Amino acid sequence: MVTLNVENVEMPTLHTIDSIKIDVYSRDHPPPHIHALYAEYEILIEIKTLKTYAGSLPSRQLKMVLEWAKNEKIKEFLLANFIRLNPNLR
């Protein structure tokens, strides 16, 4: 489980797939990644490689997120938002 100090942290939901929220946090850490949240699950997925590096999702939900995120235009959108929210991590 990833824990964050949420004081003064912007956490916009960029997209929702069924009931899976795709978030990018401000004041986050490298590498550029998304947070996919579903029920009690949270997973962190690198934007460029789509590799999971923390957390988990049920396999059906993970497949849906990865299928959506593999589109290059979606990756550009996610990366642009990560950089916008985390300008010190360029």
N, C-alpha and C positions, 0 to 999 in steps of 0.2 A: 504494500500500500504506500502510495506517495503522499506525503503530508506537506502542506504549504502554509506559510504565514500569509493569510489572506488580507491582512491590513493593507489598504491602498493598492490592491491588486485588481486590475480590470480582467474580467473573465467572460468575454463575449462568446456566445454560442454562434458559430459561423454557419452551421448547417444541422439539420436533424434528419436522420434516416430512421423511419418508423419512430421508435422512442429512444433512439441512440443519439445523444447530443455530441456534437463535434465542437470542442472548445479550444481556444488558444489563449494562454494566460500572459498578461504583462508581467514584467519583472521575473521572467522565467529563466531557465538555464539552457545552455547548448546541449546537444545539437537541436536545430529547429525541429519541432515536433508538435503533434496534436494530442489532445486528451479526448478519448472517446469514452463516454459515460453511459452506462446502461444498468438500471436498477442499482444493485450494490457493487457493481463492477466498474473498474476504471483501468484503462490501458493507455500507455504512451507509445506513440508510433512516430518514427522518424519520417519527416515529410519526403526527403529525397529518395530514400531507399525502401520505405514502407516496412522497415524492420521494427519489430516490437522490442522495446528494451526495458519495460517495466509494466507490471500489472497483467491483467487478463480480461478477456471477454468470453462468453460462450461462443463456441465455434461458428454457429449460424450468424451471430451478430458480427463477429470478426470478419467473416467472409463478406458480409454486406459492406462494411466499412472499407475494406481493402479494394473491393470491386469499384466502389465510388471513387476512392482516392487515387487509383492508378492512372486516371486521366491526366495528361500533362497540363491542361488548362486548370484543372482543380489543384494540382500540385503548385502551380504558379500562384494561384489565388491564396492557398494556405501559407506559402512561403512569404508572400507579400504582407499578409496580415501578421505573421509571426514577427517579421522585421519591423513593421509599423508599431507593434506593441512592445518590442524589445530592441530599440534602436542601438543600444550599446553592444549588441551581439552580432553586428554585421560582419 
